[in-house]
């Protein structure tokens, strides 16, 4: 058997980067390598910021925060995965270029183990190495550009969604009913869709320049500006019209919504809602049974740091007092506070321009004390909304003090429960659970789920 003759090889050409290599490959590698780890590091602060501010937001701000969090996370993940995939694609390209420089003559088929069919299949699958290098180079650049375009599109959706929600929140603050809000939302969206349908089906059937085409063009310009599509140009047109033909724009949407699915799964996983999908054989922790990590400050880590549940310091109480923290959540407590704990009549402020002598005046001191008493009465009322009991005994004389955590921005009330006479062993602190639906009274809640948790039980040991 004679060896396969080797083709003539240009050794100098094999040692050079191919001339048709994308000219931006070095910049792409520099950007990907520098940003991939920093972008992944931003995931934690983004989750912490959302967990910190979402429970404290009013109804008008919660939707803005949610959409801001969702699309900011989408853009973050799109960029991070883009740079990871780009580094992998560039690594394959580097491997092809490097191996080609070592073996510029190509495979030695006579050294291939196996029979003639295996060799025939290997020769059929083998591709011209310069062509394979060029395809790997183009693929890496396309991954980079497609990821940047997806992130741009996500940021456009972010700004557009926040703007729409802000306008609806403003309309709601001005007293518009919910039905009018939906009419307002439809009135904003329908014209944007209608102009593209007119351009697709009506304008081609008209002749020449006319008022319809001019009006449609003007509305399309407004639509592109309002939806921030113009911010994605010229990258969008360059990619979507060349990659995938007429299906290029749909490929972009598929990638975008696949990324959105990844974001949603990750968010559910961080909340612990995927346990039932992952085959967890144990029942999920309940607020009224077992031990819930959010009930203990010593266990509140990661996404639980700003959890809105009431909590004590630890499972084992140390010292003569048990510290109970009741976070305030506007969506849960604002309605009940307005109904049961309305602000007292405003106490006149200190007279303007009082000097040092006036500060000691009895009337001024009385005004200040009255203001403090009114504030304390409202905090005590807030604490009584939770109907606290210890081992079935109502804690009616607790004093609740205004409290803001210096590190975690938890806002609410704090009470010190005297446990000096408490016997050693297990004890239960029971509190009313105020969900986002708990602002209605029990009489108005006849249709609620009977199994819905209405109390939180914090178990501890003395």
N, C-alpha and C positions, 0 to 999 in steps of 0.2 A: 504494500500500500504506500502510495506516494503522499507526502505532506501537501496540504493545500498551499499553493504559492501565495506569499504575502504581497499585497498591493504596495506600490511605492508610497512612502510616507513622507510628508513634509513635517519634519520634527519641530522646526521653529513655529509653524502654524499651530501645532498641537499644544504648545506651551503658552500660547497667547489666549486671552479671553476672546471668544468668537466676536468677529467684527459686527455681527447683527444683534449683539446683546443690547437690551434696553439701556439707554444711556443713564437712567436714574437708578440703576441697581444698587450702587453704593449708598446713595441717599436713602433709599427704601430700607436697606439693612440697618442703617444708622438710626432711623426713626423707629423702626420696629423694635430693635434691641433696647433703645433708650426708654420707650414708653410702655412696653408690654407689662413690666413689673410695677411701674408706678400706677398704671391704670387699674391693675388688680388690687393694688393697695388702697384705692379709693372706694372699693366696694364696702368695706367696713364703715368708714365715716358716713357714707350715703345711707346705709341701713340704720346707723345710730341716729342720724339727724331725723330720719323719717319716724323712727320709734319714739324719739324725744318730742317732736312737735305735733305729730298727728293726734295723739290723745288730748292735747291741750287746745286744739283748734276748734273754732266755732263751726257751725254747719256751713256758713258761707265760705269758709277757708278750707274745709276738709277735702272737697273735690279738687280744688286747685293743688293742694299738697299731694293728693293721690296721683293725679295725672302728671304733675311735675316729677314725682318719684318714679312713676312707671316709665315715662319716656326718657328721663335722665339715665335710669338704669339700663334701658334698651340701648341708648347711645353708648354708654360705657361698655356694655357687653359686646356690642357690635365692633367697637374699636379694639377691645382686648382680644377677642377671638380672631379678628382680622389680622392683627399683628402676630398672633401665635401661628395661624395658618400660613401667613406670609413667610415667617421664619422657617417653617417646615418646608414650604415650597422652594424657598431659596436654598435651603440645605440640600434638597434633592438636586437642584441645578448645580450647586457647588460640587456635589459628589460626581455628577455626570462630567462636568468640565475637568475635575481632578483625575478621574479614572481615565478619561480620554487622553489626557496628557501623559499618563503612565503607559497605556496600551493604545497608542494611536493607530496601530494596524488592525484593531478590532479583535473579535473572538478567534480563538484557535479551535475550530470545530473538530479537528482530529482528536483533541483531548477530551471531548465531551463523552461522559459515560452513558451507557444505554445503547439501545439498538438504533436502526436506521429511522424508525418512525419517530423516536424521541428527538433525534437530530433534525428530522424534517420539520417537526413541530417547533423546535427551538429556532430554526432558521426562519420559519414563517413569522414567529412572534418578534424576532429581533428587528429593530428599526435602525435606520441609518443614524449613527450617533450625532452628527451635527444637527440633523432635523429634530432629534429627541431633545438635544440641548436647547435649541431655539424654542420648542414647544414648552419646555419647563420654565424657561425665562419668561415667555409671554404669559404663562399661567400664573406665575408669581406676581407679575405686575398687575394682571387682571384681578387677582385676589385682593391686592392692596387697594386698587382703585374702587372695586366693588364694595369693600368694607367701608372705605371713607364715604362713599355715596350713601350707603345704608345709614351710617351715623348722621350724615347731613339730613337725610330724610327724617330720621327719628327726632332730631332737634327741631326740624320744621313742624312736625306733628306736636312736639312739646309746646312750642310757642303758640301754635294755632289752638290747641286744646285749652291751654291756660287762658288765652284771650277769650275764647267762647265761654268758658266757665265763669270768668270774671265778669263778662257782660251779663250772663244770666244771673249771677249773684247780685250784681248791681240792680238789675231789674226786679229781683225778688226783694231787695232792700227797699226799693221804691214802692213796694206793695202790690206787684203784679201777682195774679193767681198762678197756680201750677199749670193750668191749661193754657193760659196766655204765654207762659214760659216755653211750653212745647211749640206753640204756634210761632213764637219768636225764633226758636232754634230751627224749625223747619224753614221759615222764611229766610234764614241765613244760608242754609245748605242747598235748598232746591234750586235757586238761580245758578249756583256754581255748577251743578250737574246739568241743568237744562241747556246752558250755552254750549257744552261739549256735544250734547245730543243734536242740537241744531247744526253745529259745525259738521257733524258726521253724516247726518241724514238729509238736512234741508238745504244747506248752502251749496253742495255739489249739484243740486237740481235747479239752481237759479243761474241766471246768465249775467256775467259781468259784475261790475261794482254796483252795489245798491245799498239801501239803508239797512237791510237786514244783516248783510255781511259786515258793514261798518259797526253796527251796534253790537253784533256778536263778538267782533274782534276787540272792541273796547271793554266788554264785559269779561272776556277771557283774560285781558291784561289785568283787570281788577282782581279776577279770581287767582291768577298766578301770584299777584302781590299779596293778596289776603291769605292764601294758603302757603306762602313762602316757597312755592315751587321754583320761582326764579332764582332763589338762593342756591339751588342745586345745579344750576346751569353753569358752564356748558358740560360738566361731567356727566350728567344724566343722559343728555342726548347723545353724547359721544359713545357711551357704553351701551345703552339700551337699544340703539339703532344698529349697532354692529355685532353685539353679542346676542345670539338667539333670534335674530331677525325681527319679525313683528311681535315675537313673544318676549322680547327683552324686558319690557316694562312689567310684564306679569312675573318674570323670574325675580325681578327686584321685590315685588310685593310678596312673593312666596318666601324669599329670604327674610324679609322684614318680619313677617308673621311667624316664621319659624323661630326667629330670635325672640319675638314677643312671647312665644310659648316657653322658651328656655327661661326667660325672666320670670314668668308666672310660676313655673315649677320650682324655681329656686326660691321665690318668695314664700310659696306654700311650705317648702322644706324647712326654711328658717323658722316658720311659725309652728312647725310640728304637725301640720295637717296632712302629711303624706304617710304617717305611720300606718294607717289602715291599708294603703296601697302597697306598702313594703312588707306586709305580712306580720305585723306586730301582734303576737298572740295575747297580749295583755290589754285590758280595757284602758281607754284614755283617762288621764287624771281628771277628776271632777272637782269643782270648786267646793262642793259640799261633802266630800269624802276623800280619804287618803291624804297624801302630802303633795301640795302643788308648789313648785319651785318659786313662783312669783309671790308667794305668801311670806317669803323669808329674805330679808336683805342680804344675808350671807350667801344666798344661792342666786341672787339676781345678777347674772352676768350676761355679756353679749346682748342679744336682742331683748332680754328681760330687764335690762337696767332701768328702762323707763316704762315698764309695764304698768298699766293703770290700776292694778289690783291693790287693795289694802294689804299691808304687810307688817310683820314684826321683825325683830332683829335676827332671831335664829330659832331653830327647832327646840333648843334647850334654853330656857329663860335663866339668866344670871342676874343676881342682885335683887333688890327689893321692889323694883318697878319693871313693868313690861311696856316697852315703847311701841305704840300703835300709830302707824302712818296711814292717813286716808288721802290718796291723791284726788285732786279735783279734775274732772274731765267735763268740758263744756257740753259735749254732745249727750252726756249721761245725766249731769246734775243741774244744768242751767234751768230746765223747766221746773224741777222739784224745788230748787232754791227760790225761783220767782213765786211759786205757789205757797210754800211753807215758810220761807225765810226772807221775806221782802226787806229791802234796805229800810232802816229806820229813817224817820224824818231828818233831813239834813240839819246838822248842827252848825250854827253860824261859825265861820272861821274867825281866827283871831283878828281883831281890828288892824287894818293896815297902818303901818308906821308906828307900831308899839315900840316903846323903848324898854330899857332894862328894868325900869321901875314898874312899867305896866305889866311885864311878864310875871311879876309877883302878885299882881292883883287877884283877889279871890274870885272875881267873876270870870277872868280869863282862865284860871285854873279849873273852875267848875265846867267851863265849856270844853276844855280839853279832856277832862275826866268823863264827861258825858259822851264825847266822841269815842273814847276808848271803850266805854261800856257798851255803846251801840255796836261797835265792831266785834267785841267779844261775844255779845249776845247772838250775833249772826253766825259766828264761828261755832258756837255751841249748838245752834240750830242745825248747822250743816252736819256736825257729828251725830246728832240725834237721828238724822235721816237714815243712818246705817243701822239703827236699832241694836246697838251692841249688847251682847249677853256673854257672860263667862260661866261656863258649866250650867247654863240654863238660868242664871241669875242676872236680871237686868242691871246694866251699869248706868244708872240714871244720873249720877253726880259727877260724871267725868267732865273735866275742863279741857276744851279743845283749843289749841293755840295755833295761830297762823304759822305755816312752815313752808319754806322753799329750800330744797336741797341745793347746796352750793356747787355740787359737781354735776348733777344729773338733770337739773332744771325741773324736778318734780315739784308740783305746786299743789298745796292742799293744807291739811290740818294734822296736828300731832297731839296725841294724848298719852299721858303716863298713867298706867293702871297699877294700882297698889296690889302687889301679890305677896306681901310679907306674911300674911296668914294663910297662904295657899299651901295645901298639903303636897308632899312629894308625889310624883306620878304624872299620869297623862291628864291633860285638860283641853277644853275646846272653847275657842273664842268664836262666836257666831255673829255674822254681820249680814245685813241685807245686801243682796247683790243688785247693783244698779246697772243694768245693761242699757244699750242705746234706746231700747224700747220701754225702759222702766219709768219714763216720765208720765205715763198714763196711770190713773188710779186703778186699784184692783177691781172696782165695780165696772170700769170701762174696758176691762181686759178679759171679758168672758170668752172670747174666741181664741185666746192665747193657748199655746201648747201646754197641756197640763204637766208635762214632764220637764218644762223649762226650769232651769235652776233659779231659785229665788233667794238663796242664801249662800254665803261663803263661810266655810268652816275652816278656821286656822287652828290646827292641832299643834300643841307644844307640850313640853315636859318640864316639870319643875325639879 
